[in-house]
Amino acid sequence: MPKASEPARAAFQKLVPADPAVTLRPMFGNLSAFVNGNMFSGLFGEDLFVRVSEEDQARIRKQGGKPFEPMPGRAMTGYVLLPAGWQKKSDDARAWIMVALSWSRKLPAKAAKTKTTKAKAPTSTRKPATSRAR
């Protein structure tokens, strides 16, 4: 997985609104923004992706954006990469992040995942075989 540079991480953090409902956390080895448990924007290497409507995805693709494919040939439905150079066009990038936040707020909230513990292997009631010396 490609890793974001520190300048890209800093630029992304400045673009994400300071909203109590928004959290930043790791995803794909990078940094992503979530609202109500739903990811709405993030970094994938030096690229910035957003989760927006199909109409907005088409608009972004017309501007030079691409489908978001964390694995080649396997695009994530609902997500699109902003055109390269998003760090230099911070007003445009911020606007798309706000659109993504608005779009994702309308999605059903995801419940927080809890850590599960591994079930213990069943213990045998049989006594281990012993070898007899002859």
C-alpha positions as CSV (number, residue, x, y, z in Angstrom):
1,M,0.0,0.0,0.0
2,P,1.3,3.4,-0.8
3,K,2.0,5.7,2.2
4,A,1.2,9.4,2.4
5,S,4.1,11.8,2.9
6,E,4.1,14.1,6.0
7,P,3.2,17.1,3.8
8,A,0.2,15.3,2.4
9,R,-1.0,14.2,5.8
10,A,-0.6,17.8,7.1
11,A,-2.5,19.2,4.1
12,F,-5.3,16.7,4.6
13,Q,-5.6,17.4,8.3
14,K,-6.0,21.1,7.5
15,L,-8.7,20.4,5.0
16,V,-10.9,18.2,7.2
17,P,-13.4,20.4,9.2
18,A,-13.1,20.7,12.9
19,D,-16.4,19.0,13.6
20,P,-17.0,17.0,16.8
21,A,-18.7,14.3,14.8
22,V,-15.6,13.8,12.5
23,T,-12.8,11.5,13.5
24,L,-9.5,10.9,11.9
25,R,-8.0,7.4,12.0
26,P,-5.8,5.1,10.0
27,M,-7.1,3.3,7.0
28,F,-5.1,1.6,4.2
29,G,-2.0,2.5,6.1
30,N,-2.8,6.1,5.6
31,L,-5.2,8.6,7.2
32,S,-9.0,8.8,6.7
33,A,-11.9,10.9,8.0
34,F,-15.1,9.3,9.4
35,V,-18.5,10.6,10.4
36,N,-21.0,8.3,12.2
37,G,-18.6,5.5,11.6
38,N,-18.6,6.0,7.8
39,M,-15.4,6.9,5.9
40,F,-16.0,10.0,3.8
41,S,-12.5,11.1,2.7
42,G,-8.9,10.0,3.1
43,L,-5.4,9.6,1.7
44,F,-4.1,6.8,-0.4
45,G,-0.5,7.5,-0.8
46,E,-0.3,11.1,-2.2
47,D,-3.9,10.8,-3.6
48,L,-7.0,12.2,-1.9
49,F,-10.3,10.3,-2.2
50,V,-13.9,11.3,-1.3
51,R,-17.2,9.5,-0.9
52,V,-19.8,11.3,-3.0
53,S,-23.0,10.7,-5.0
54,E,-22.7,9.2,-8.5
55,E,-23.4,12.6,-10.1
56,D,-20.5,14.2,-8.1
57,Q,-18.2,11.3,-9.0
58,A,-18.9,11.9,-12.7
59,R,-18.1,15.6,-12.2
60,I,-14.8,14.8,-10.5
61,R,-13.9,12.3,-13.2
62,K,-14.6,15.0,-15.8
63,Q,-12.1,17.3,-13.9
64,G,-9.4,14.5,-14.1
65,G,-10.4,12.4,-11.1
66,K,-10.2,8.6,-11.2
67,P,-12.0,5.7,-9.6
68,F,-10.6,4.8,-6.2
69,E,-9.0,1.4,-6.5
70,P,-7.0,0.3,-3.4
71,M,-6.4,-2.9,-5.3
72,P,-5.9,-2.5,-9.1
73,G,-9.1,-3.4,-10.9
74,R,-11.2,-3.3,-7.7
75,A,-12.8,0.1,-7.4
76,M,-14.5,1.0,-4.2
77,T,-18.1,1.8,-4.9
78,G,-19.0,5.4,-4.0
79,Y,-15.5,6.7,-3.8
80,V,-13.4,8.7,-6.3
81,L,-9.9,10.1,-6.3
82,L,-9.6,13.9,-6.8
83,P,-7.4,15.0,-9.6
84,A,-3.6,15.2,-8.9
85,G,-2.4,18.5,-7.5
86,W,-5.2,18.6,-4.9
87,Q,-2.7,20.1,-2.4
88,K,-2.2,23.1,-4.6
89,K,-6.0,23.5,-5.1
90,S,-6.9,23.4,-1.4
91,D,-10.1,25.4,-1.9
92,D,-11.4,22.8,-4.4
93,A,-10.3,19.9,-2.3
94,R,-11.9,21.4,0.9
95,A,-15.1,21.9,-1.1
96,W,-15.2,18.3,-2.2
97,I,-14.4,17.1,1.4
98,M,-17.4,19.2,2.6
99,V,-19.6,17.6,-0.1
100,A,-18.4,14.2,1.0
101,L,-19.1,14.9,4.6
102,S,-22.6,16.1,3.9
103,W,-23.3,13.1,1.7
104,S,-21.9,10.6,4.3
105,R,-23.8,12.2,7.2
106,K,-27.0,11.0,5.5
107,L,-25.8,7.4,5.5
108,P,-26.9,5.1,8.4
109,A,-24.5,5.2,11.3
110,K,-22.2,2.2,11.7
111,A,-22.0,0.7,15.1
112,A,-18.6,0.8,16.7
113,K,-16.7,-2.5,16.3
114,T,-15.7,-4.2,19.5
115,K,-12.6,-6.3,19.8
116,T,-13.4,-10.0,20.0
117,T,-11.3,-12.5,21.8
118,K,-10.4,-15.7,20.3
119,A,-12.4,-18.7,21.5
120,K,-10.2,-21.1,23.4
121,A,-9.6,-24.4,21.7
122,P,-11.6,-27.1,23.4
123,T,-9.6,-29.0,25.9
124,S,-9.4,-32.7,25.7
125,T,-10.4,-34.9,28.6
126,R,-8.3,-37.8,27.2
127,K,-5.0,-38.5,29.0
128,P,-2.0,-38.1,26.7
129,A,-0.5,-41.4,25.4
130,T,2.5,-42.5,27.3
131,S,5.2,-44.6,25.8
132,R,6.2,-47.8,27.6
133,A,9.8,-48.8,27.8
134,R,10.3,-52.5,26.9
